Amino acid sequence: MPDKLRVGLIGANATYGWSPRAHLPALEALHDVELVAVCTAHEETAKESAERFGASEAYHDHREMLDKADIDAVGVSVIVPKHYRLTMDALEAGKHVYTEWPLGASLLEARQMTELARSKGLKTMVGLQARCSPLFLTLRDLVAEGYAGDVVACRLNQFGSGMLARTSDRTWQADAASGANTLTISFGHVIDSLCMCVGEFRELSAVARTQVDRWLETDTGRTVKVTSPDNVLLSGVLESGAVASVHVASIPHHGSGYRLEIYGRDGTLVVESHEHPQLNGIRLLGARGGRAALEELPVSAAHRWTPESVPNGPPLNVAQMWSRFATAIRTGEDAEPDFAHAVKRHRLLDAVQRASATGERQTL
C-alpha cells in the first residue's frame, strides 16, 4: 500500500447526511489518508462533492467506482438498509471497508458481511466512533487504573427531543425492519461506549417500546405509522459484578441530553453532554473520596493521534477512526472496532429485543 490509504466514499453528498458533517471534513484533514473518489446517487451531487472536498474522481454508480477507481478502501456512509449490498459489493471487489453503524439491518446481515471479509482477508471497521474518542479512551484508562476503585454501579441516560414529527425523507425509519431507530443507533452507540469503559454485560432485563406510534411528515402533512422503538430501558449485571441501568429515549420536547455515571468504592466518574456524546459539548468529570466535589478532568493528549487541523465535533472521532484504519491496513494489525465487534454488539441488541418481547432475563 502507498504511504496514504486511498479511499472511495459511498454516500459522499456534500450537503446532506453524516458525510458532510463528519467523513468528508475528516478525510480532507488527514495526512495518512487520501480521498480519491466519491460516489453519490446522482451525477451532479457526486461532482459537487468531488470539487468541494478535493477528490479526483466522481461516480454515481458504486459498481463503476469499485471497478475503475484506484482505491484501497471504501467508506459506506448511507442509510442502513443499503449497508449490506454496498458493503458486500466492496468486499467482493477486494476492498477494505469502513461501514457506518449499525453494520446491518439485522444480526444475520452483520454476520454475512463479517464472514465474507474474513474469507477474503480484508480489514474492516464499523463506525462506533466512541472507541476512538479521546475522552472515552481517557475514561476507559481511568476506570482500568482504579481512579474510582472497584466499580459497583453505573447509570446512563440519554434523552433526545423530536419524536413526534420529521420530514418525509426520514420517515423510512418508522419501520423497525429498516434497522435505523433509537434502539439500533442511539442506544447502540452509547451502550458500546459504556461497555468499552466498564465491561460487557453478563445478564440483562430490558424494555424496548414504541411510545409514539404515529409521526407527522412536516412537509407533506401525512401521518406515518411507526413500529420502531423510541424508548429503550435496560438493567443488568456486568461481567465485573457491577450493576447498570440504562434509559435511552427519543421524547417529544426538552431532551436533557446525555449523562453517564460510574460509581466506585473510591470515587466517581461522570460524562455529560447536552446532546449525543459523539457530537459536541462533552465533558469528563470526576472526584475521589466521599467529600470531594466533582471537577472537570483533562482528556489525555496521548489519545489524540490526528492533526490539529481536524475540526472538533463530529469530524474528530471519525478522523481518528480513519487514521486507525489506515494504520491497521498498513501494518496488518487488527482494526478496532471491526465487523466482528459489530456482530457482538448486534447480539446485544438482539438480547435486548428478546428480553423485551418475552419478559425474561437474558444471559449473554
N, C-alpha and C positions, 0 to 999 in steps of 0.2 A: 504494500500500500504506500502511496506517496506520503510526504510529510503531513499533508492535510487530508482529512476524511472528506471525500467528495459526496455530497448529499443531493438527493432529489426529494422535494417535499410535495406530497399529495395533500390537497386541501389548502393551498397557499394563497387564498384570497387575501388581497392587500387591505381590505376594509371591513371584513366581516368574519366573526368567529374567533377561535382561540389562536390561530396562526398569527394574525397581525398584532395580537396582544402579547404573545409570548415567543413562539417559534421563530418568526421572521426577524424580529429585532435581536433575539439571542444569537441566531446563526450569523447575522450580519456583523456582530461584535466579536465573535470568537476568532482566535488566531490559528487554532488547530483544526478548524472545520471550514469547508468552502461550500456555499450554496451554489451548486452548478445548475440545477434545473428546478422549475416549479411546475405544478400541474393543478389546474382547476377544471371545473366542468365546462367552462366557456373560454373560447379563444381570446376574447378581449380582456377578461379578468386575469388570465394567465400572463398575457403580455404586460398588463399594468403591474402585476406583482413582480415580474422579472425586472422591469425598468426601475421600479421603486427600491428593490432590495438587492440589485446587482447580480441577479442570476443571468447566465449567458444563454440559457435555453428555456423556452416556454412551451408547454403542452396542454392540450385539453382532452387527451386520451392517455390514461396511465399506462396502458399496454405499449403505446408508442414510446413513452418515456423510458420504460423498462428495456425496450428493445434498442433504442438509439442513443440514449444519454450515457456518457462515460462517468458512471457513478458507482460508489462502493456501497452506499447505504441509502435506505428510503425512510422517510418520515411519513407516517399516516396520521393526519390530523383532520378527521372528518367526523360526521355523525356516526354514532355507534353501530347502527345497522349495516354500515358499509365497511366496518373494520375488517370483517372476516374475508370477504372476497379480495379486497385490495391487499391485505397482508399476505394472504395465500399466494396471490399472483406475484408479489415481490419476492417472496421466499422461493417460489418455483423458478424465478429468474436468477436465483443465486445471490440475492442482495441481503445484506444485514438489514434488520428492520427495527425501528423505534415506532411503536404504536401507542397512541394515547390510551388512557384508562377510561372506562373498563376495556380490557383487551377484546372481549367478545360480548355478544348479546346474551351468552349463556356459558356455563361451565364447559359444555361439550365443545363449543367453538374454540374456547381458550385452550382446551386440551389438544385439539386438532392442529392449531397453529403451533403450539409448543412442540408437538411430536414431529411436524414437518421441519421446523427449524433445526431440531436435534438431529434428524436423519441426514440433513444436508450440511451439518457442521457450521451453521451460521450463528452469529451473535445476535442477541435480541435485547430490547429494552422496552419496558412498559412505563407509561407516564404517571407513575406515583411519585410526584416531584418532592414530597416531603423527605424522601430518602436521600436527596441531595441538597436539602435546605441547611444552610449554615446554622440556623437557630435550632432546628430539630436534631441535628448532629451534635450540637453542643449539649442539648438536653439529654440525649442518649448517653453522652460521656459522663455528665454529672450524676445520672442515676447509677451508671456502672461503677463510678468511682466512690459511691457511697455518700454523696452530698446530703441526701435525705435519710440515709441509713436504709434498713430493710423496709421496702415499700409494703404498706398494709392496705391501702385503699386508693382508688383513683375515681375521679368523676370527670366526664366530658359532656359538655352541652354545646350544641350549635343550632341557633335559630335564625333562619333567613326569611325575609319577607317576600311576598309576591306569589302566593299560591292560587289566587282567585282568577287571574287573567293573564294573557300573553298574546303575542302576535301570531298569526296563522303559520308563519314559518317555523314556529317552535311547538305547535300543538301535537306534532307527531310523537312527542314524549309522553302524551297521555296514555298511550298503550304500554302496559307493563312489559309486553313481549319485545319492545324496542330495545330494552336493556339500558335506557338512559333515564334515571329518576333519582329521587332522594336517597333511596337505598344503595343503588349501584355507584352513583357519583359522589354526592356529598358525604354520605356515610362511609363509602368505600375508601375515600381519601383519608378521612380523619381517623378511622379505625386502624388503617395501616400505619399512620404516624404514631398512634398510641402503642400499637404492638411493637413497632421499631424501638420505642424508648423503654417500655416496661415489660415486654414479653408477650407471647401468644396466649390465647385463651385455651384453657383446659376443658371448660364446660360453660354452657350459657343457656339462658332463657331469653326469649325475645318476643316483641310485638312489632309487626310491620303493617301499618294500616293506611288506607286512603280516607282521610278525614273530609276532604272536599272532592266530591265525585263529579263535578262539572266545572269546566273552565270557560270563561268568556274570551272569544277571539276579538281583540280590541279593534282590529282593522276590518273585520267582516261583520261583526255583531252576532256571529254564530256561536251556539253553545256546544261544547265538546264533552263527551262522556270520558271520564278518567278512570283507569284501573291501576295506574302507577301509585305505589305507596308514597305518602308525603310525610309520614311520621314513623320513625324507627326508634324503638326503645330496647335496650339490651342490658341485662345484668348477668354477671358471670364471675368465674374464678380463673385467674391467670395461672400459668404453669408454676409461677413462684409461690402460689398460695394467696397472693393479694386478691382482693375483690375489686370489681369495677362496675360502674354504672354509666350508661351512655344514652343520651337522647339527642337525636339529630332530626330536625324538623324544618319543613317549609310551612310557614304560617302566614296568615293574611297581612298583618301590619306590625311595624315596630319590632322587627327582629333584633335580638340582643347580641348577635354575633357569636363568637367562639370563645370557649374557655375550657382549658384542660387543667385539672388539679391533681397533683401527685402528693400523697401524704405518706411520709416515712416515720420511723421511730425517732429519727434525729433531726428532721427538718421537712420543709415543704417546698415544692416547685410548682409554678403556675405559668401557663402560656395563655395569652389572651389577645384577641383581635376583634375589631369592630365588624369584620366580615369574615370571609373564608381565610384561613391562615395561609393558603397558597398565594394570596393576592397582596394585600398591603396592611400596614398598621399593626404588625405583630410584635409582641413584647414578651420577654422571658423574665420572670420574677422568681425570687427565692428567699428563704430565710432558714437559718439553722437554729435549733433550740426553740423552746416554747415562748420565750419572751420577746424575741427579735421580731421586728416588723418586716413584712415583705418589702424587698427593694429590687430594682431592676438590675439584672445580671448582664455582664458583657457576653457577646457572642464571639466564640473563638475565631480569630483570623485564620487559623490553620484549616478551617473548613470551607474557606472560600478559595477556589482554585481557578477562577475565571478572571479575565481582565477587569480593571476598574471601569472600563468603557461599557460594560454590560449594564443596562439600566436596572435599578432596583424595581421591586414589584414583580409582576408575572414573568418577565424575561429572565430573571436571575436564576431561579431554580431550574428552569428549562435549559438555560445555558450550561449550568452545572451538569445536568443530565447528558447533554450532547458531548461535552468535554470528556466526561467519564466514559461514555460510549466509545468515543474515538480512541481513547487510551486502551480500552479492552480489546478493540479490534486490532489495534497496532501491536499489542503485546501478547495477545492470545489469552489474557486473563478473563475470568468470568465478569460479565456485566452485572450491575446491581442497580435497580431491580430488573430482572429479566422475565421472560414469559413464564418460566417455571414458578417464579414467585407470584406472578399474576394468577396462575392456577390455584395456588394456596389461598390467595385472597378471594378468588371466586368460590372456593369451597366454603370459606367462612360465610360469605353472603348466602350460599345455599343453606347452610346450617341455620342462619337467622330466619330464612323463609320457612324451613321445616318447623322450627320451634314455634313460629307464629301460627302456622297452619294447623299444627297438631296440639299445641299447648303443652308439649313435652320438652323437658330439658334435654339439650343435645350435648353429647360428649365428642370432642374433636380429637 
